[in-house]
């Protein structure tokens, strides 16, 4: 009897794990936006140029565009505020550092900070957002 209860318990636990995995995969695929790094936009001059480095909090909330709109509204002299983000979902600061150091693949963040044109690398403000759950990690 006990063996049967354990087997049913494991079956239920396995089914729950599958459901949670499926829901998580669906959420990531349909709700979270893929990273958008607009390297073409980063090539144009602007009154103020902001670079946002982060993860899903920056990416999924369009934080860069919200701040650019607020900056234009607060300071009329800034008619054109350019905001670009490098914010892959789930990234931690160490992963951004690895991207910057990755000369072989030259990822977008490396281009925005090191290898891009003079205009592309000229930022008035660089905002860095760390991984939100880092305090919960071991």
C-alpha positions in Angstrom: 0.0 0.0 0.0 2.8 2.4 1.0 4.6 1.6 -2.3 1.5 2.4 -4.3 1.1 5.7 -2.5 4.7 6.6 -3.2 4.4 5.7 -6.9 1.2 7.8 -7.3 2.9 10.6 -5.4 5.9 10.5 -7.8 3.6 10.4 -10.8 1.7 13.5 -9.6 4.9 15.3 -8.8 6.2 14.5 -12.3 3.0 15.7 -13.9 3.1 18.9 -11.9 6.7 19.5 -13.0 5.8 19.0 -16.7 2.9 21.5 -16.3 5.1 24.1 -14.6 7.8 23.6 -17.3 5.3 24.0 -20.1 3.7 27.1 -18.6 7.1 28.7 -18.0 8.2 28.0 -21.6 4.9 29.4 -22.9 5.4 32.5 -20.7 9.0 33.1 -21.9 8.0 32.5 -25.6 4.9 34.6 -25.7 5.0 37.3 -23.0 8.7 38.3 -22.6 9.9 40.3 -25.5 13.1 39.2 -27.2 16.1 41.5 -26.7 16.2 44.5 -29.0 19.5 46.1 -29.7 19.0 48.8 -32.3 22.6 49.2 -33.6 21.3 51.3 -36.5 19.7 53.8 -34.2 22.9 54.0 -32.1 24.7 55.4 -35.2 22.7 58.6 -35.2 23.6 61.8 -33.2 21.0 63.2 -30.8 20.7 66.0 -28.2 21.2 63.3 -25.5 22.2 59.7 -25.9 21.3 57.1 -23.3 22.4 53.5 -23.2 20.5 51.1 -20.9 22.3 47.8 -19.9 20.1 45.4 -18.1 17.8 42.4 -18.4 14.0 41.7 -18.6 13.1 44.6 -16.3 14.6 47.0 -18.7 13.6 45.1 -21.9 10.0 44.1 -21.1 9.1 47.5 -19.6 10.6 49.6 -22.4 12.4 51.5 -19.7 14.7 53.1 -22.1 11.9 54.6 -24.1 10.0 55.8 -21.0 13.1 57.6 -19.7 13.7 59.2 -23.1 10.2 60.5 -23.3 10.4 61.9 -19.8 13.7 63.5 -20.5 12.3 65.2 -23.6 9.2 66.4 -21.6 11.3 67.8 -18.7 13.9 69.6 -20.8 12.5 71.2 -23.9 16.1 71.9 -25.1 16.4 68.1 -25.7 14.2 67.7 -28.7 15.8 64.5 -29.6 16.8 62.0 -26.9 18.1 58.7 -28.2 17.7 55.7 -25.9 19.2 52.3 -26.8 19.1 49.2 -24.7 21.1 46.0 -24.5 19.0 44.0 -22.1 18.7 40.2 -22.7 16.2 38.5 -20.4 17.8 36.9 -17.4 21.2 38.6 -17.8 23.4 39.2 -14.8 26.2 41.8 -14.8 28.9 39.2 -15.2 27.2 38.1 -18.4 27.3 41.6 -19.8 31.0 41.8 -18.9 31.5 38.6 -20.8 29.8 40.1 -23.8 32.0 43.2 -23.7 35.1 41.0 -23.5 34.0 38.7 -26.3 36.1 40.0 -29.2 35.6 36.9 -31.3 31.8 37.3 -31.7 31.6 41.1 -31.2 28.2 41.1 -29.6 26.0 44.3 -29.7 27.0 45.5 -26.2 30.7 45.3 -27.2 29.9 47.3 -30.3 28.0 49.9 -28.3 30.9 50.4 -25.9 34.1 49.5 -27.6 34.2 48.5 -31.3 31.5 50.7 -32.8 31.9 54.0 -34.5 32.8 57.2 -32.6 29.1 58.2 -32.7 27.9 54.8 -31.5 30.3 54.8 -28.5 29.4 58.4 -27.4 26.9 58.1 -24.6 25.7 60.9 -22.3 24.3 58.5 -19.8 24.8 54.7 -19.3 22.3 53.1 -17.0 23.1 49.6 -15.6 20.4 47.4 -14.1 21.6 44.3 -12.2 19.8 41.0 -12.1 16.7 41.5 -9.9 16.8 38.1 -8.1 20.6 38.1 -7.3 20.0 38.4 -3.6 18.0 35.2 -3.6 20.7 33.2 -5.3 23.2 31.1 -3.3 
